[in-house]
Amino acid sequence: MASIDLDKVLDKAWADKSVPEVLAAPVSALKGVSDRQGDLLKEAFGVVTVADLAALKYVGWAQALAALDSAK
């Protein structure tokens, strides 16, 4: 099972929340993502929540390409 240090990836206000709460949170709950950047993600891709960002097909495509590159 995968694990992640939530303090390293979430703003302090979200670090003690459950995974379902974080997935429903705005993308600005991620450390380093500002409200403005969240607005731009919404405008460009319709991304509103962390779950939306995770499900964004372009993210999956980029991850697949990176995995292919690291497998060589």
N, C-alpha and C positions, 0 to 999 in steps of 0.2 A: 504494500500500500504506500502511495506517495505521501510525503509530508512537506510542509512549507512553514517557514518562520513568518507568521502573519505580521509581526512587528516590522519586518523588512519590506513588506509589500503593501501595507495598508497605512493610511493616516491613523494617528493615535485614536481618534474618535471611533474608528471602526475595528481596531485590533482585538477587542474583546467580544465582538459580535459572532454569531454563528455563521457557518458557510451560507445557508440559505438567505440570511439577512444581507450578507456581503454581496451575494449574486444579485440581489434585488436593489442594491445601492447604486447611486449614480457613479459613473466612472471616476469622478473626482475622489471617491473613497480610496482609490489606488494612490499610493505614495508617489508624488511627483507629477500627478495629473491635476491640473488646475480646473476650476470651474469653467474658465474660458476655453480650455482645450476640450473639456466635456461638451461644451456648446458646439464647438467646431466638429467634433465627432458626430454629434446629433445632426448637424446641418449636412455634413458630407455623406454619412452612411446610415443615418437613422438610429445610431447607437445611443441608448439612454442609460442602460444599466451595465454593470460588470458582466452579467450573463450575456447581454447583447454583444458586448465586445468579444467575449470568448467564442460566441457562435458566428462571428463575422467571417464569411467565407474567405475574404482576402487574408485574414490572419492565418487561417488554416493553410491556405496556399503558400504563404510565406514560410510558415513553419515546415511544411513538406519540402520546399526547396532547400531550406537550411539543413534539414535532416539528410537530404540527398547529397549535399555538398560535404557534410561532415562524415558521411559514410565512405567516401572515396579513399 
